[in-house]
Amino acid sequence: MCDNAMDMLMNKQYDEVLASLHEYSDSTKEVKPLSPQTAEKYLRKFKMFPVMRYERKYFSFQLEGCNDVKYDVIFASAKDAGIDKPAVIGYMFNPVKVDGEWYLCVKTENDFYDVTKQ
């Protein structure tokens, strides 16, 4: 599921990828399509850092709603970036299983623990 999304990104099928992505609320176990604001944020990221090539770096499945599949994405050749190596950024997905069905989710700001709010 994650590799398929990366293949679509490599082929610049942004609308298809965005349509397949979801947001997940751990507190309510709710999966919903991306909000328009989140979809726009990811579209900007996908266009700013286009997938030329990718490599899955690791995956970790720990809890129903807290899983990670991380990729290194080459988005510019060394020559285009003006550096010795290709330019790389990390992309991460959060696949979750709810009611026996898998969803390809992304992490949003609400997914991170804020130590300042203790």
Secondary structure per residue as TSV (DSSP state, phi and psi in degrees):
chain	resnum	aa	ss	phi	psi
A	1	M	-	360.0	-46.2
A	2	C	H	-70.0	-45.4
A	3	D	H	-60.5	-37.7
A	4	N	H	-62.1	-42.1
A	5	A	H	-62.5	-40.5
A	6	M	H	-65.5	-39.2
A	7	D	H	-61.3	-42.5
A	8	M	H	-64.3	-39.9
A	9	L	H	-63.7	-38.6
A	10	M	H	-63.4	-29.6
A	11	N	T	-94.5	12.0
A	12	K	T	58.5	33.7
A	13	Q	-	-90.9	61.9
A	14	Y	H	-62.0	-43.8
A	15	D	H	-61.9	-40.1
A	16	E	H	-65.4	-41.7
A	17	V	H	-65.1	-48.1
A	18	L	H	-59.5	-37.6
A	19	A	H	-67.0	-24.2
A	20	S	H	-90.6	-10.1
A	21	L	E	-89.7	150.1
A	22	H	E	-135.2	165.9
A	23	E	E	-111.2	147.7
A	24	Y	E	-127.8	133.3
A	25	S	E	-105.6	113.1
A	26	D	T	-65.2	-35.3
A	27	S	T	-67.4	-35.1
A	28	T	T	-106.9	-5.2
A	29	K	T	58.5	33.7
A	30	E	E	-102.4	134.3
A	31	V	E	-111.1	132.5
A	32	K	E	-142.4	156.7
A	33	P	E	-59.4	159.0
A	34	L	-	-58.0	141.4
A	35	S	-	-67.9	157.1
A	36	P	H	-56.2	-37.2
A	37	Q	H	-66.9	-43.3
A	38	T	H	-68.4	-39.9
A	39	A	H	-61.0	-42.1
A	40	E	H	-64.5	-40.2
A	41	K	H	-61.1	-45.2
A	42	Y	H	-70.3	-35.9
A	43	L	H	-61.1	-43.4
A	44	R	H	-59.9	-44.8
A	45	K	H	-62.6	-45.5
A	46	F	H	-62.3	-36.2
A	47	K	H	-80.0	-33.7
A	48	M	H	-72.6	-34.0
A	49	F	S	-125.1	70.5
A	50	P	-	-66.4	145.4
A	51	V	-	-81.7	106.7
A	52	M	S	-86.4	-44.2
A	53	R	E	-149.7	158.2
A	54	Y	E	-144.6	158.4
A	55	E	E	-139.7	126.9
A	56	R	E	-70.5	122.2
A	57	K	E	-90.2	-43.2
A	58	Y	E	-165.7	165.9
A	59	F	E	-142.4	149.3
A	60	S	E	-143.8	119.3
A	61	F	E	-113.5	106.6
A	62	Q	E	-114.0	-45.6
A	63	L	E	-133.6	166.6
A	64	E	T	-51.8	-43.2
A	65	G	T	-115.4	10.3
A	66	C	E	-129.5	83.3
A	67	N	E	-129.0	151.0
A	68	D	E	-129.8	134.7
A	69	V	E	-128.8	112.8
A	70	K	E	-111.7	139.8
A	71	Y	E	-124.7	146.1
A	72	D	E	-94.7	128.8
A	73	V	E	-116.5	122.5
A	74	I	E	-84.6	119.9
A	75	F	E	-114.0	-6.0
A	76	A	E	-156.8	140.9
A	77	S	-	-68.3	161.5
A	78	A	H	-57.7	-42.1
A	79	K	H	-63.0	-47.8
A	80	D	H	-65.0	-34.9
A	81	A	H	-82.6	-14.4
A	82	G	T	72.0	31.0
A	83	I	S	-132.5	177.4
A	84	D	S	-76.0	-26.5
A	85	K	S	-124.5	160.9
A	86	P	-	-59.3	151.2
A	87	A	E	-79.2	130.2
A	88	V	E	-127.0	142.5
A	89	I	E	-135.2	158.1
A	90	G	E	-97.6	136.9
A	91	Y	E	-116.7	142.3
A	92	M	E	-137.7	138.7
A	93	F	E	-115.7	160.1
A	94	N	E	-127.4	83.0
A	95	P	E	-70.0	132.9
A	96	V	E	-128.1	151.0
A	97	K	E	-115.3	117.4
A	98	V	E	-126.7	127.9
A	99	D	T	51.0	40.8
A	100	G	T	79.5	3.1
A	101	E	E	-119.0	136.5
A	102	W	E	-86.5	140.6
A	103	Y	E	-129.3	142.1
A	104	L	E	-92.1	106.7
A	105	C	E	-110.7	162.0
A	106	V	-	-117.2	155.3
A	107	K	-	-84.3	136.2
A	108	T	-	-118.0	173.3
A	109	E	G	-55.9	-32.7
A	110	N	G	-67.7	-15.3
A	111	D	G	-81.7	-10.4
A	112	F	S	-102.9	140.4
A	113	Y	-	-78.9	128.1
A	114	D	-	-104.0	108.5
A	115	V	G	-68.3	-16.2
A	116	T	G	-76.7	-12.1
A	117	K	G	-103.1	32.4
A	118	Q	-	-85.3	360.0
